[in-house]
Amino acid sequence: MEMRMTRSKWFLPLFSVALGIVMLAAMWIGGNPSTGLQSLAIMTALGALILFGGRSETVRGLRGDGRDERFRQIDIHATALAGIVVLTTIIVAFIVEVARGHDGAPYSWLGAIGGLSYLLAVVALRLRG
């Protein structure tokens, strides 16, 4: 059921709009409704672009309805690269914060979560395969 839902061409566009609504609510609560409306507009535009992106293989792959084994491999490699970039950024930000005399938070927590999730994934995938 879950795999079929995420492979629907509607999943990512609707998820984008839903995330935009959550961002609007959070920013409205924080006293910034105009920024929240801008965020909702951006996320809705992204959802529309993905939904109406035509027959582009890339858009269909991102959307989920055009996935094949090759796109799954592209997705895995892109996810790994994004993870490396984010974790490297977190490590650099932690070092900068410590050098400024701060405690490194929230980067220490984000780095710990990233490292721990990586180790748990390695163990789980090793035991599974």
C-alpha positions in Angstrom: 0.0 0.0 0.0 2.7 2.5 1.0 4.8 1.8 -2.1 1.8 2.3 -4.3 0.9 5.5 -2.6 4.4 7.1 -3.0 4.5 5.9 -6.6 1.4 7.9 -7.4 1.9 11.0 -9.5 -0.2 12.8 -6.8 1.9 12.0 -3.8 4.8 14.5 -4.1 2.6 17.4 -5.3 0.1 16.9 -2.4 3.0 16.4 0.0 4.5 19.7 -1.2 1.2 21.6 -0.6 0.7 19.9 2.8 4.2 20.9 3.9 3.4 24.5 2.7 0.3 24.5 4.9 2.3 23.3 7.9 4.9 26.0 7.2 2.2 28.6 6.9 0.7 27.5 10.3 4.1 27.5 12.0 5.0 31.0 10.7 1.5 32.3 11.5 1.9 31.1 15.1 5.4 32.7 15.1 3.8 36.0 14.1 4.9 36.0 10.5 1.9 35.2 8.4 3.1 37.0 5.2 6.3 34.8 5.2 4.0 31.8 5.8 1.9 32.7 2.8 5.0 33.1 0.6 6.2 29.7 1.8 2.8 28.2 0.9 2.9 29.8 -2.5 6.4 28.4 -3.2 5.5 24.9 -2.1 2.3 25.0 -4.1 4.2 26.2 -7.2 6.7 23.3 -6.7 3.8 20.8 -6.4 2.3 22.2 -9.6 5.6 22.1 -11.4 6.0 18.4 -10.4 2.4 17.5 -11.2 2.3 19.2 -14.5 5.9 18.7 -15.5 4.9 17.0 -18.7 6.5 13.9 -19.9 10.0 14.6 -18.7 11.6 11.4 -17.5 13.3 13.3 -14.6 10.0 14.8 -13.4 8.2 11.5 -13.7 11.0 9.8 -11.7 10.8 12.5 -9.0 7.1 12.2 -9.0 7.2 8.4 -8.6 5.1 7.3 -11.6 8.1 6.9 -13.9 10.4 5.0 -11.7 12.4 2.1 -12.9 15.6 0.3 -11.7 17.8 2.9 -13.3 16.0 5.8 -11.6 16.1 3.9 -8.2 19.9 3.8 -8.6 20.0 7.5 -9.4 17.8 8.2 -6.4 20.0 6.2 -4.1 23.2 7.9 -5.3 21.5 11.4 -5.1 20.3 10.6 -1.6 23.8 9.5 -0.5 25.4 12.6 -2.0 22.8 14.9 -0.3 23.5 13.1 3.0 27.3 13.6 2.7 26.7 17.3 1.9 24.4 17.8 4.9 26.6 15.9 7.3 29.7 17.8 6.2 27.8 21.1 6.6 26.7 20.1 10.1 30.3 19.2 11.1 31.7 22.5 9.7 28.9 24.5 11.4 29.7 22.6 14.7 33.4 23.5 14.4 32.6 27.1 13.7 30.3 27.4 16.7 32.8 25.8 19.0 35.5 28.1 17.7 33.3 31.0 18.5 33.1 29.9 22.1 29.6 28.4 21.9 28.5 24.9 22.8 28.0 23.8 19.2 24.2 23.2 19.6 22.1 22.4 17.6 24.8 21.1 15.3 26.1 18.6 17.9 22.6 17.0 18.1 22.2 16.9 14.4 25.6 15.4 13.9 24.9 12.8 16.6 21.5 11.9 15.0 23.1 11.6 11.6 26.0 9.5 12.8 23.8 7.2 14.9 21.2 6.8 12.1 24.0 5.8 9.7 25.4 3.2 12.1 22.0 1.7 12.8 21.3 1.6 9.0 24.6 -0.2 8.4 23.8 -2.8 11.1 20.2 -3.3 10.0 21.1 -3.6 6.3 24.0 -6.0 7.2 21.7 -8.2 9.3 19.0 -8.2 6.6 21.3 -9.1 3.7 
